[in-house]
Amino acid sequence: MNQTLLNLDLSGKTALVCGGSKGIGKASAAILASMGAQVTVLARTEDTLYNVVAALEHSYPNGHTYIVASDSLPETLKAVENHVNNHGGFHILVNNTAGPAGGQLGESTVGQLMQAFENHVLYAHSLLQILRGKMTVDRWGRIINIISTSVKQPIEGLGVSNTIRGAMASWAKTVATELAPYGITVNNVLPGATSTERLAAIVERKAQVEQSTVEEVARRLQEEIPLGRFAAPEEIASAVGFLASPAASYITGTSILVDGGRTRSLS
């Protein structure tokens, strides 16, 4: 009897992981490298990027490299364009940008909304314009956006983030339809509470507002999660790796929750 194996092999594929110096981005870079992809990580701090690439090369040698760029859209685009011109394009793009600061939406300024829109939607769209050429020619591409569970259920106290994450999901759904004929899939990973620097900052801010302890706030947040704990970055990265793989070739235009069951929404 023939047996169909789950194909997770990314040998010969190239990946660009934004925000790849820490947290979910760093874990995603490691997962993709372990699957055989040649990985380029993008972030602001060169020393940190150097260490990330050194670790990747030590465990999964494959000519991994990095791009130094700030959060500024023009600077990032120039850096990526230079890399593509000198080294070629990418088959896989992982959009992973730190979320906007917390706060009530009604108290947020138009400027804050505009900045968040640029950092997420315009950033992803601009990278797509640079990178889609190689994906289209090769008839193979993966665009994976790290967003938030707020796409399914808004999160209290993250008004700007809720708004922009929803816009990002709509962008992804639209381009997924447009790019499908070229063998390019576009999907979103929606992480729940994950043990990253951002979660630590959110917990600390919440503790200050409530005049509570960090430990108490963390305990209450974990009680809201059916699995009873925060995710490790590697658990979110595993979803990224699967969506990037040949095994996920028929999955596009969707948002996948990786939140330990916290989100109550059915759709």
N, C-alpha and C positions, 0 to 999 in steps of 0.2 A: 504494500500500500504506500502510495506517495505521501510524503509528509511535508507540509508547507511550513517553513521556518520563518520566524519573525525577523525581518531584515532591518537591522539597525546600523548597518555598515555605511559610514560616511567617507570612506577612503576616496581620495581624489576630489573631495568637495572642500570649498573654502568658506569660512564663516567670519563675519564681523559682529562682535559682541560689544554693544555700547554699555557704558557704565560697568566695564569688565574688571575693575580693580578691586571690588569688594562685594560682599553680600551675594544676592541672587545672580548678578552679572558674572562675578568671579566663578561661582559654582557652575553656571551655565557654560562658561568657557572650558572648564575642566571636563564636564560631561561630553561636550562636543569633541574635544580633543581625544578623549578616551574612546570615542566611536570612530576615530580615524580622520576627522576633519583637520585641516590646517587652519588655525584660529588666529585672528587678529583682535586684540582687545583695545578698546578706546576709552580713555578717561583723561582727567586733567593732570594727574601727578605722575611724572616720569619715573621717579624712584619706585613708586608702588607698582607701576606697570612693568618695570624691569623685573621686579621680584616675581610677579605673577607669571610672566613669560618664562622666566628661568625655571619656575616650578613645573610649568607645562612641559618644557623641553626635557626636564629631568624624568618625568613620568611617562610622557608620550611624545618623544622627539619627532618633529615633523615640520620644522622651519616656522614655528609660531612667531608672531611679532606683535608690535603695538603701534598705536597712533596716539600722539599727545594732542589733545584739543580741549578747550574750555567748554563751558555751557553755551557760549556765544554761537549762534547759528552760522553766521558767515565764516567764522574761524573753523568750525567743525567741517563745513562743506569744503573749504579749501584744502584742509588736511586730508580728507577722504578722497577728494578728486586727485590730489597729488599721489596718494598711495595707489589708486586705481591706475593712473597713467604710468606709474613706475613698475607696478607689480601685478597688474591685472585686477579684475573685479571679484565679486563674491557670489556664491550660490545661496548663502544663508545670511540673513540679517536679523539680529536680535535687538529690537528697540527696547531699551531699558533706561528710563530717565527718572531721577528722583522726583517724588510727588511734591506738589505745592504745599506751602505751609498751611497748618490747620487754622480753623476759625469759621465763624458763621458766614454764609454766602451773602446775606443781606448787608453785612458790615464790610465786605470786601470791595476794593476799588476796581474800576474798569481797567486800570493799569495792571492790577494783579491778574485779572482774567486774561488780558491780552498777553501778558508774559507767559502764563501757563499754557495758553493756546500755542504760542510760538515754540515753547520748549518741548511740547509733546506732538501736536498734530502737524504743525509746519515742519518741525524737525524730522519727523518720520517721513513726511511727504517729500521733503527735499532729498533725503537719503534714497528713497525709492527712485526718484528721477535719475540719480547718479548710477544706481546699481542695477536697475531693471534690464539694462542692455545685455549684460552677460547672461542673466537668467533667461531672457527671451531667446537669445541665440542658442543657448544650450538646452532650451525647453525643459528647464528644471530649476526651481527656486523655492525657497522657504522664507517667509517673512513672519516673524513671531514677535508679538508685542507683549511685554510684561505690563499689565495694567493693574486692576484692582477688583475686588469683589463688589465694589460700589457700582460696577456696571449692572449688576443684578439687584442690588439693594443698597441705597445710599447709606453712607456711614456718618453718624452724628459727629458734628464738629469738623468735618472736612468738606466744607461747602464748595470751594473752588475745585478741589480734587474731584469730587463727585461729578461736577459739571464737565470738566475737561476729559475725565476718563470715559464718560459717556460719548463725547464727541470722537474720541479716539476709537472706540469700538465701532461707531458708525462709519468712520473712515475705513477701517479694516474690512468691514462687511462689504462696502462698496467696491474697493479695489480688489477684493477677493473674486468678485464676479467678473470684473474686467480682465483680470490676469489669468483666470482659470484656463482659457484656451491655450496658454503658453506653458502649461505645466507648472505654474507658480501658485503655491498655496499661501494663504494669509490667515493666521489664527491668533487668538489672544489667550494668554495664560493669566488667570485671575488669582493671585496669591492671597491667602488669608494672612493672619498675623504670623509673621516670620521673624525669627531671631536675627535681626539686622540692626544696624546703627539707627535707621529711621524708626523702627519700632521702639527702640530704647528711648529715643527722643520723645516720641508720642506718649509713652508711659510716664516719663519724667514730667512732661508738661501737664498731663492729666493729674498726676499726683500733687503738683503745685497748686493747680486750680481747686482741687478738692481738699487741699490741706491734709493729704493722706501720705502714706509711704509708697515707694516704688513697688515694694514687695506685695503690698495689699492690692494695688491697682493691677499688677500683673496676675495675681491670683484670681481676681474677679474676671479679668479678660479670658483667662484660660478656662474658667468655669462656663463661659458662653460657648465653648468649642466642644462638640460631642466627643472628640478624641482626647480632650482634656489637656492639651499642651500646645505650645507654639510650634510651627514648622521649622525645620532646619532648611537653610538655603538650598541644600542639595536635593531636598524633596521637591522643591519648585523646579529646580533645574532638570530633574528627571522628566517632567512634563515637556520642557523645552526640547530635550534630547529626542523624545519620542516624536513630537510634531515635526522636528527637523529630519527625521529618518525616512527612508523609502517606505517603511511600514505605514506611514501616515499619509500616503500619497492621495487618498480619497477623502481626506478631512480638510475642509477649507471653509472660511467664513464663519467660524464658530468661536465661542469663548468657553474655555474650560476652567471650572472652579477647582482650585487646589487649596482647600481651606479647612480641612478636618471636619467638614460637615456644618460649619458655622452658619452659612447662608441659608435662610429658610425658604427663599424663593424657589418655585418649581421651574421657572422659565428664565 
